[in-house]
Amino acid sequence: MTQLMNYLPKEHIQVKDKISTWQEAVKITSQPLLEEKKITPVYVENMIDSVYQNGPYMVLADYFALMHAKPGIGVCKQSMSLLVTKNEVDLAGKPIKIFLVLAAMDSASHLESLQEIMEVFMDEEKYQLILKGNLTDVIQVFQ
């Protein structure tokens, strides 16, 4: 998990009680990366546009969306951020509670960290813990 903490530090993990739209969720999830200048607003817009163009293909499991856009465009440094919402947010007909933003510099360098994070989400116990939306518990899952 050591690699994972580099890409998803606790400062990039948020829990919110209520989010109205998936677009708002993407913007909130992206905020820490924008503040640290790891991505630009272009990347956020590209993620949103990608859903409009391609539908909810970023929904990988129940309540889980891996938000991303074309590698490199609007990405200054490879990074991730996570938002867990306590309410379901509709993303093109799919209910989502976990938004993970993946900002990749190219098509390959992020694969190891993505594999590590997917191992966390594939662990049913950890996944259920994340879904509960307790910030302290969520942070501990990724440390």
C-alpha positions as CSV (number, residue, x, y, z in Angstrom):
1,M,0.0,0.0,0.0
2,T,3.0,2.3,0.2
3,Q,2.6,3.5,-3.4
4,L,-1.1,4.2,-2.8
5,M,-0.6,6.7,0.0
6,N,1.6,8.8,-2.4
7,Y,-1.3,9.1,-4.9
8,L,-4.2,9.2,-2.5
9,P,-3.0,11.0,0.7
10,K,-5.6,11.7,3.4
11,E,-5.8,15.3,2.3
12,H,-7.4,14.0,-1.0
13,I,-10.1,12.1,0.8
14,Q,-13.5,13.7,1.5
15,V,-16.9,12.6,2.9
16,K,-20.0,14.7,2.3
17,D,-23.5,14.2,3.6
18,K,-25.3,15.3,0.5
19,I,-24.4,16.1,-3.1
20,S,-27.0,17.1,-5.6
21,T,-25.5,16.1,-9.0
22,W,-22.7,14.0,-10.2
23,Q,-21.1,17.0,-11.9
24,E,-21.0,18.7,-8.5
25,A,-19.4,15.5,-7.1
26,V,-16.7,15.5,-9.7
27,K,-15.9,19.2,-9.0
28,I,-15.7,18.6,-5.2
29,T,-13.6,15.4,-5.6
30,S,-11.2,17.3,-7.9
31,Q,-10.8,20.3,-5.6
32,P,-7.8,19.0,-3.6
33,L,-6.0,18.3,-6.9
34,L,-6.8,21.7,-8.3
35,E,-5.6,23.4,-5.1
36,E,-2.3,21.5,-5.3
37,K,-2.0,22.2,-9.0
38,K,-1.9,18.5,-9.9
39,I,-4.7,19.1,-12.4
40,T,-6.2,22.1,-14.2
41,P,-9.9,23.0,-14.6
42,V,-9.6,21.6,-18.2
43,Y,-9.2,18.0,-16.7
44,V,-12.4,18.5,-14.6
45,E,-14.3,19.6,-17.7
46,N,-12.9,16.8,-19.7
47,M,-14.1,14.2,-17.2
48,I,-17.6,15.7,-17.2
49,D,-17.7,15.9,-21.0
50,S,-16.6,12.3,-21.2
51,V,-19.7,11.1,-19.3
52,Y,-21.9,13.3,-21.6
53,Q,-20.2,11.7,-24.7
54,N,-19.8,8.1,-23.6
55,G,-22.4,7.5,-20.9
56,P,-21.8,5.9,-17.4
57,Y,-18.9,3.7,-18.5
58,M,-16.8,5.0,-15.5
59,V,-19.2,3.1,-13.1
60,L,-17.1,0.1,-12.3
61,A,-19.2,-1.4,-9.4
62,D,-22.3,-0.7,-7.4
63,Y,-22.0,2.8,-6.1
64,F,-18.5,3.3,-7.5
65,A,-17.3,5.6,-10.3
66,L,-13.7,5.9,-11.4
67,M,-13.7,9.4,-12.9
68,H,-11.0,10.1,-15.4
69,A,-10.3,11.7,-18.8
70,K,-7.7,11.4,-21.5
71,P,-4.3,11.1,-19.8
72,G,-2.0,14.1,-19.8
73,I,-4.5,16.8,-20.9
74,G,-4.9,19.1,-17.9
75,V,-2.8,16.7,-15.7
76,C,0.2,18.3,-14.1
77,K,1.1,15.4,-11.8
78,Q,-0.3,11.9,-11.5
79,S,-2.7,11.9,-8.6
80,M,-6.0,10.7,-7.2
81,S,-8.7,12.0,-5.0
82,L,-11.7,10.4,-3.4
83,L,-15.2,11.5,-2.4
84,V,-17.7,9.4,-0.5
85,T,-21.3,10.7,-0.3
86,K,-23.8,9.6,2.2
87,N,-26.6,9.9,-0.4
88,E,-26.7,8.3,-3.8
89,V,-26.0,10.6,-6.7
90,D,-27.4,9.7,-10.1
91,L,-24.7,9.4,-12.8
92,A,-26.5,8.8,-16.1
93,G,-28.9,6.4,-14.5
94,K,-26.5,4.7,-12.1
95,P,-26.5,5.4,-8.3
96,I,-23.1,6.4,-7.1
97,K,-21.7,7.1,-3.6
98,I,-18.0,6.8,-4.2
99,F,-16.2,9.0,-6.7
100,L,-12.6,8.4,-7.4
101,V,-10.8,10.9,-9.6
102,L,-7.8,9.4,-11.4
103,A,-5.4,11.9,-13.1
104,A,-2.9,10.1,-15.2
105,M,0.1,11.6,-17.1
106,D,0.1,8.9,-19.8
107,S,-1.6,5.6,-20.6
108,A,0.7,3.4,-18.5
109,S,2.3,5.0,-15.5
110,H,-0.8,5.0,-13.3
111,L,-1.6,1.3,-13.8
112,E,0.2,0.1,-10.7
113,S,-1.5,2.6,-8.4
114,L,-4.8,1.8,-10.1
115,Q,-4.3,-1.9,-9.4
116,E,-3.5,-1.2,-5.8
117,I,-6.6,0.9,-5.3
118,M,-8.9,-1.6,-7.1
119,E,-7.6,-4.3,-4.7
120,V,-9.0,-2.1,-1.9
121,F,-12.4,-1.8,-3.6
122,M,-12.5,-5.5,-4.4
123,D,-12.2,-6.3,-0.7
124,E,-15.9,-6.5,0.3
125,E,-15.2,-5.7,3.9
126,K,-13.2,-2.6,3.0
127,Y,-15.7,-1.6,0.3
128,Q,-18.6,-1.7,2.8
129,L,-16.5,0.3,5.3
130,I,-15.9,3.0,2.6
131,L,-19.6,3.0,1.7
132,K,-20.6,3.8,5.3
133,G,-18.8,7.2,4.8
134,N,-17.0,7.6,8.1
135,L,-14.0,9.8,7.2
136,T,-11.6,8.3,9.8
137,D,-12.4,4.8,8.7
138,V,-12.1,5.7,5.0
139,I,-8.7,7.2,5.5
140,Q,-7.5,4.2,7.5
141,V,-8.5,1.8,4.7
142,F,-6.0,3.6,2.4
143,Q,-3.1,3.8,4.8
